[in-house]
């Protein structure tokens, strides 16, 4: 049988370490949900309850009253089980053979790498889609090819709905809306003021910038007395008032029909708080996986040559992961319906 040269799984994992930072570099979602490996078969994390109450007076020679220790909540979720493969078929292998040559090795490393890069890109797109859907809707649900829900999870999402839609330019109040959202930080160790971010797609940002309400955004002026008709000027105003910075975010993915889907839909704003101690707001954890050597956590990759067992000969390139989001501070995310 003709010998084929292709990278093995360990070599592809080394390539991953170079490609993944590139694929996630431009997406701010990974600033809040970094990718981590977790050597458990479940997604498990604990969250300590808030400190409450005021210290009690005991008086001279008085016995100090006892205070109940702060409790904690444990969260457990089954990870999603993801995986798919691509094939290098008989025709691609045959065309690689040099005419008139026999018993020579055929190098298909570049084809395997190309397949693996595509599978890795699809994996990162899936993770991004899960995270942004979770923040925009309060839950995510992933269907299998038969339409059954195999991975889903909700959280108690806090929302704010503008009294006047921003598209009603003459009476909408985007500036007042951000001021009201800032109040959602009360009782939490975080801020929805300066240092926090308000993510929206460019279409929603364009609607905000088109405001003509003289009692709100349109009535504010720059130092030159011009209207705040650029995002830079609006953000300067928001920062000066201790409000979230607007970040246009137009990323998305192409679905299986080739249609582009935005991660953040129109008329939605995802406001993400800044924690007082800059603590991580969550993680996307890749959990233990039996397809890895030693059932190690993280994504798996496999190259399967079926040449000795099947006609026509094919090479299967596999990739997948077990995992899901761990949301440590649900209160840090506000969805604005505008």
MIDO-365144 format. One record per residue: residue in three letters; x, y negated, z of N, C-alpha, C in turn. Coordinates in steps of 0.05 Angstrom, whole numbers, plus 5000, padded with zeros to 4 digits. Example, Ala and Ser with C-alpha at 12.3 -4.5 7.8 and 13.67 -1.06 7.14 Angstrom:
<rs>
ALA526451145156524650905156526450665156/SER525750455142527350215143525849995157/
</rs>
This chain:
<rs>
UNK501750245000500050005000501849755000/UNK500949554985502449304984502549175011/UNK504949085018505348945044504748655042/UNK503048555060502348275060503748135084/UNK504647885079505847725100503847515108/UNK503147495134501447285144502047245173/UNK501447005183502046945212500347115230/UNK501547205252499947355272498547165291/UNK496947265309495247105326496946915344/UNK499147015354500846855372501946615357/UNK502746655332503746435316501646225311/UNK499146315306496946125301496245975326/UNK496546095350496045945374498045725378/UNK500545765369502545555370501745325352/UNK500645395328499745185309497445025322/UNK495645165337493445035350494344805368/UNK496544855382497544655401498344395386/UNK498944415361499644185345497144055332/UNK495144225324492844125310490744015328/UNK490244145351488044055368488343765377/UNK490743675386490943385393490243205370/UNK490943285345490243115322487243105318/UNK485943335321483043345316481443195337/UNK482443175361480843045383481842765388/UNK483942675374485142425381483242185378/UNK481642185357479941955351477141965365/UNK476642165381474042185393474142125423/UNK472941905431473141825460471742025478/UNK470042205468468642395485470642565501/UNK473042605490475042775504476542615525/UNK476142345526477142195548475542255573/UNK473042325569471242375592470942675597/UNK471242835576470943125579473443265566/UNK475743255579478143375568477743685565/UNK479043795545478944085542480744225562/UNK479744415577481344565597480744855595/UNK482545025604482145315606481445385635/UNK479545565638478645645664478445945665/UNK480046075683480246365684477946485700/UNK475546425692473046535704471246625681/UNK469446805688467446885667465046705668/UNK464846525687462646335689463746055692/UNK462045855685462645575690461745515718/UNK463645455736463045415765464445155774/UNK463044985787464244755800462544665823/UNK463744515842462344425865462544115866/UNK460444005877460243715880459443645908/UNK461143485922460543405950458243195950/UNK456543215970454343025972455442745980/UNK453742545976454642275983454842236013/UNK456642066021456741986049454441806055/UNK453041856077450741686083450941596113/UNK449341396120449041306147451141106156/UNK450741006180452540806192453540926219/UNK456040856226457040956251455340846274/UNK454841026294453140956316454740826339/UNK453340666354454540546378454440756400/UNK456540766417456440956439456540816466/UNK457440566467457540416493459840516510/UNK460640346529462840416546462240666562/UNK464240856563464041116576461841296563/UNK460841216540458741376527459941596511/UNK458441816507459342036491458841986462/UNK460842016445460341966416458342156405/UNK456242056391454342236379455642406357/UNK454542646353455442826333454342756305/UNK455942766285455142716258455242976242/UNK453143026226453043266210455043246187/UNK456643456182458543436160457143416133/UNK458543296114457443266087457443536074/UNK455143596061454843846047455843836018/UNK455444036003456244045975454344225960/UNK454144175934452544335916454344485897/UNK453644735892455244895873453544925847/UNK454844885825453544915799454745155784/UNK453045325774453945555759452445565732/UNK453845605711452645635685454045845669/UNK452546005654453846195636455046055612/UNK457446125605458645995582457346085556/UNK457445915536456646005509458746185497/UNK457946375481459846565468459846505438/UNK461946385429462146285402464246445386/UNK463846475360465846605344464846645315/UNK466646635296465946685268468546765254/UNK468246845229470646925214470346855185/UNK472546845171472646815142474247035131/UNK473847085105475247305092477047205069/UNK479247345066480947315042480347565025/UNK479247525002478147754987480147874968/UNK479348084955481048234937482148064915/UNK480547884904481447714882483747534890/UNK483547414914485647234923488247384929/UNK487947624940490347794945491647874918/UNK489947964899490948054873492447844858/UNK491347604858492647384843495347304855/UNK495847374879498347304891500647494882/UNK499947714871501947914862503247814836/UNK505947804836507347724812507247944791/UNK506547864766506148064745508748214740/UNK508548484737510848644732512448724756/UNK511548634780512948704805511548924819/UNK513049094833511849314847513249334875/UNK511649414894512649464921514049214933/UNK513048984925514048734936512048624957/UNK513048484976511248364996509848114984/UNK507448074992505947844983505347655006/UNK506147405004505847215026503247075023/UNK501447115042498846975042498646795067/UNK500846715077500846555102499246295098/UNK499646165075498245915071495245945070/UNK494346175058491446215057490346265084/UNK491746425101490846485128490746225144/UNK492846055141492845805155490545625147/UNK489945625121487745455112485045555124/UNK484645815125482245925137482145855167/UNK484345885180484445835209484045545215/UNK485145365198484745075203481745005200/UNK480445125181477545075177475945175201/UNK476545415211475145515234475745345259/UNK478145255262478845075285477344815283/UNK477144705259475744455255472744485262/UNK471644715254468844775261468444805291/UNK470444925304470244955333470244685347/UNK472044505340472144245352469644085346/UNK468544115322466043975315463744075332/UNK463744335337461644445355461844335383/UNK464244325394464644215421463743925422/UNK464543765402463743485401460743455400/UNK459443625383456543615380455143685406/UNK456143885420454943955446455043725465/UNK457443605468457843395488456143145481/UNK456243045456454742805450451742855451/UNK450843095443447943165446447143165475/UNK448843275492448243285521447843005531/UNK449642815524449542545534447242385522/UNK446542435497444442285483441642375490/UNK441342625497438642735501438142855529/UNK440342895545440043025571440143325570/UNK440543445547440743735545441943795517/UNK442844045515443644145488442544425486/UNK442044505461441244775455442544865429/UNK443745095429445145195406443745455397/UNK442945455371441445685360443345875346/UNK442646125346444146315329443046315301/UNK444046485284443246485255440346565252/UNK439146695272436346775271434446575283/UNK435646355293433946145305433346175334/UNK434646365348434246405377436246225392/UNK435346115415437045955432438846135448/UNK441446115444443346285459445046125479/UNK445045865477446645705495445245435499/UNK444445385524443045135529443545055558/UNK443344795564443444705591442544415592/UNK440844335612440044055615441343935640/UNK441143675642441843545668439843315672/UNK439643225696437843005703438942745693/UNK438142665669439242435656437742185665/UNK439241975669438041715676437841555650/UNK435541435646434941285621434041005626/UNK434440835606433540565607432240505580/UNK429840405580428440345555427940035553/UNK428839925532428539635528425539565526/UNK424639355539421839275537421139185509/UNK423139065495422738985467424939115451/UNK424139275430426239405413428139195402/UNK430639265400432639075390432038985361/UNK430639155346430039085318428038855317/UNK426738785339424938555340426738315347/UNK428138215327430338035331429637785347/UNK427237675343426537415355426037435385/UNK425237665395424537685424426037905438/UNK427738055425429338265438431338135457/UNK432038285478433838175499436138365505/UNK437938415486440138595491441938515514/UNK442438255517444138165539442838225566/UNK440238165569438838225594438638525598/UNK438438675577438338975579440939075592/UNK443138975583445739065594445938975624/UNK444838745630444938655658443238845675/UNK441038935665439339115680440639385683/UNK442039485663443339735665445539725686/UNK446839505688448939475708447939535736/UNK445439485742444239535768444039835775/UNK444240005754444040295759446440405775/UNK448440235779450840335794450340315824/UNK448140195833447640165861447440435875/UNK448940475896448840725911450840935901/UNK452340855881454341055870457140925869/UNK459141095870461940995870462840965841/UNK461540785827462140735799461040465792/UNK461740375767460740125758459840145729/UNK457640015722456839985694457339695685/UNK459439585697460339325689462839325673/UNK464539125677467039115662468639375668/UNK469739485647471139745649469439975639/UNK466839945639465040155628464740105598/UNK463740305584463440295555460540345547/UNK459740215526457040255514457440345485/UNK457040605480457540715454454940715438/UNK455040615413452740615395453740635367/UNK452040735348453040745321452940465309/UNK454240435286454640175274451940045266/UNK450040215258447340105252446039975275/UNK446240095299445039985323446639725330/UNK449239725327450839485333450039265314/UNK449539325289448739115270446038985278/UNK444239155288441639055297442038865321/UNK443738945340444338785363445438505355/UNK447338515335448638265327446738085311/UNK444438195301442538035286440537895304/UNK440837915330438937795349438637495344/UNK436137405345435537115341433936995364/UNK434037125387432637035411434336825425/UNK433436565424435036355436435136375466/UNK433436535478433436575507435236805516/UNK436536935496438237155503440937135487/UNK441637335472444337345460444737115440/UNK442637055424442936845404443336575416/UNK442436535441442636275453445336225466/UNK446936425468449636385479451536285457/UNK453436125465455336005445458236055453/UNK459936065433462736095438463935815445/UNK466435805449467735555457467435345435/UNK467235435410466835245388463935185383/UNK462135275401459235235399457935385376/UNK459335575365458135745344456735975357/UNK454836095342453436325353455336565355/UNK454636755372456336995377455637195355/UNK456737155331455937315308457937525301/UNK459837575318461737795314461837965339/UNK462638215335462738395358464838305378/UNK467038195368469238105386468237885404/UNK466637705393465537485410463437585430/UNK461837775421459837895439461238035462/UNK463238195456464738335477466138145496/UNK467037925485468337725503466237615523/UNK463837575513461637485531460937705551/UNK460637945542459938165560462038205581/UNK464538195574466738225593466637995613/UNK466237755604466037525622463837555642/UNK461637685635459437725653459537985668/UNK461838135665462138385680460238595670/UNK459838615644458038805632459639005614/UNK458339225606459739425590460739315563/UNK463039425554464139355528462739525507/UNK461839395485460539545463462639675445/UNK462339935440464140085423462540205400/UNK462840105376461540245353462740515349/UNK461040715345461940995342460241125321/UNK461341165297459841265274460641555267/UNK461841695286462741975279460342165279/UNK460842385266458842595264459942845251/UNK458242995238459143235225457343295201/UNK458343455182456743545160455543815168/UNK452843835166451544085173451844285150/UNK450744525152451144735133450044665105/UNK448144465104447144375078448744155066/UNK450844065080452543845070451443575077/UNK449443555094448343305103449843195128/UNK450542945127452042825149450142765172/UNK450842855196449242815220450842645240/UNK449742415248451142255268450942385295/UNK453042355311453042455338451242275355/UNK451242015351449541835366447441725346/UNK444841795350442841705330442341405333/UNK440741305314439941025314438340955339/UNK438640705348437140605371437640745397/UNK440040865399440940985424443640865432/UNK443940815457446540715468447240885492/UNK449641005491450641165513452540995529/UNK451640925553453340765571454740945591/UNK457340935592458941115609460340945630/UNK459841015655460940855677463940895681/UNK465040725696467840755705467740815735/UNK468841045742468941125770470840945786/UNK470240895811471840725828474740825830/UNK475141085830477741205832478741325806/UNK477341255784477941345757477941655755/UNK476341785772476142075771474942165745/UNK475742405736474542525712471542565716/UNK470042505695467142525696466242815689/UNK467942965676467243235669469443375654/UNK468943605645470843765628469243925609/UNK470544005587469544225571471344455575/UNK470344665588472044885596471845125577/UNK474145225570474345475555474845705575/UNK473045885578473146085599474446345590/UNK474546535608475846785603474646925578/UNK476347045562475447165537476847435532/UNK475247645530476347915527477847955501/UNK477447775482478847805456481647685456/UNK482447565479485147465482486847675496/UNK489447665492491247855507490847815537/UNK490348025551489948015579487347875587/UNK485447855568482947715573483347435584/UNK485347295573486047035582483946825574/UNK483746605588481846395579482946255554/UNK481146115541481845965517480746095492/UNK481045955469480046055444481746295435/UNK480446475421481846705411482046675380/UNK484046805369484346825340485447095333/UNK484447215312485347485304485447495274/UNK487347655264487647715236487248015233/UNK485248095217484648385214484948455185/UNK486848635179487248735152485849005149/UNK483749005133482149245129483049415105/UNK485449355095486349495071486549795073/UNK487149895097487350185099484750325104/UNK482650175108480050295116477750225097/UNK478250035079475949935064476749855036/UNK474949905017475249814989472749644983/UNK473049404972475549264965476949164991/UNK479549124988481249045010480648755017/UNK480348695043479948425052481548375077/UNK482248125082483448035106481447855121/UNK480847925145478947765161480547585180/UNK479747325180480947125198478747045218/UNK479147115243477147075264477946845283/UNK475946705293476546505314473946465330/UNK474246415357471946365374472846295402/UNK470946235418471446155446469046215463/UNK469446245489467346245509467645985525/UNK465445855530465745615546463245435545/UNK463645195557461444995557462244755574/UNK460444555575461144315590460644345620/UNK462444215635462144195664461843895670/UNK459443815679458843535683458943475713/UNK461043345722461543295750459743065761/UNK459342855745457942625755455742545735/UNK453442685736451242615717450342325719/UNK450542205743449641935746451341735732/UNK453641815721455441635707454641585678/UNK452541705669451741675641448841575640/UNK448441355626445841235622445341225592/UNK442941325584442141305556440241075553/UNK440840885536439140655531437540705505/UNK434940685507433240705484432540415475/UNK433640345452433440055444432140035417/
</rs>
